[in-house]
Amino acid sequence: MDVTDKDFNEKVIEASKKKLILVDFWAEWCVPCNILSPILEKVIDSFGEKVELMKMNVDENPETSNRYGINAIPAVKLFKDGKLVDEFIGVVPEDTIRQTINKNL
């Protein structure tokens, strides 16, 4: 699901009080972003309702991107209980993504 500067608080911060939220900061022109996206979707789907994926286009949402110091993409940040709890940058292996999610559930 897409998230914007306007609805970030509702869709990410507030929603993370109920379940783990992963935010994929990406851009259309970013080749590594396009490689990571289907991997993220596959991993998130395997966790069912426990985890939700949000996608934020950094070109269209500079306010939130700046607030979280996004200076390289793809950047994935995990939110739980209203707070940033973990993150990774770049294309990482599926197993690494699973381990990162598991340790934060």
C-alpha positions in Angstrom: 0.0 0.0 0.0 1.2 3.5 -0.8 1.9 6.0 1.9 2.4 9.8 1.6 3.7 12.6 3.8 0.1 13.4 4.6 -1.0 10.0 5.8 2.3 8.6 7.2 1.3 9.2 10.8 -2.0 7.3 10.4 -0.8 4.5 8.1 2.6 3.9 9.7 3.0 5.3 13.2 -0.5 4.6 14.4 -0.9 1.3 12.5 2.4 0.1 14.0 0.8 0.1 17.4 -1.2 -2.9 16.2 1.3 -4.7 14.0 4.8 -4.5 12.5 4.9 -2.0 9.6 7.7 -2.1 7.0 8.1 1.1 4.9 10.0 0.7 1.6 11.4 4.1 0.6 11.9 3.9 -3.2 11.7 5.8 -6.5 10.6 4.8 -10.0 14.0 5.4 -11.6 15.8 3.2 -8.9 16.8 -0.2 -10.4 17.7 -1.7 -7.1 14.3 -0.6 -5.7 12.6 -2.5 -8.5 14.7 -5.6 -7.7 13.9 -5.4 -4.0 10.1 -4.8 -4.3 9.0 -8.3 -5.3 11.3 -9.9 -2.7 9.7 -7.7 0.0 6.2 -8.5 -1.2 6.9 -12.2 -1.2 8.4 -12.2 2.3 5.6 -9.9 3.7 2.9 -12.2 2.2 4.4 -15.2 4.1 3.8 -13.5 7.4 0.1 -13.0 6.9 -1.6 -10.4 9.0 1.4 -9.9 11.4 3.3 -7.5 9.1 2.2 -4.9 6.6 4.2 -3.3 3.8 3.9 0.4 2.9 5.7 2.0 0.0 6.8 5.6 0.0 8.0 7.3 -3.2 10.9 9.5 -2.0 10.5 11.9 -5.0 6.9 12.6 -4.2 7.3 12.7 -0.4 10.4 14.7 0.6 9.1 15.7 4.0 9.0 12.2 5.5 12.1 11.0 3.5 14.1 13.9 5.0 12.7 13.3 8.5 14.0 9.7 8.4 17.3 10.7 6.8 16.8 8.8 3.5 19.9 9.5 1.4 20.2 6.1 -0.3 17.5 3.9 -1.7 16.0 1.4 -1.4 15.8 2.0 2.3 13.5 -0.1 4.4 12.5 1.0 7.9 10.5 -1.1 10.4 8.1 0.5 12.8 6.6 -1.1 15.9 4.6 0.5 18.8 4.8 3.8 17.1 8.6 3.8 16.8 11.4 3.1 14.3 12.8 -0.2 15.5 15.0 -1.5 12.6 16.2 -0.7 9.1 18.3 -1.8 6.2 19.5 -0.2 3.0 19.9 -1.8 -0.4 18.9 -5.1 -1.9 19.4 -7.7 0.8 18.7 -11.5 0.6 15.3 -12.9 1.4 16.6 -14.7 4.4 18.0 -11.5 5.9 14.6 -9.8 5.5 12.9 -12.7 7.2 15.4 -12.6 10.1 14.9 -8.9 10.5 11.2 -9.2 10.6 11.3 -12.2 13.0 13.5 -10.4 15.5 11.1 -7.5 15.6 7.8 -9.4 15.9 
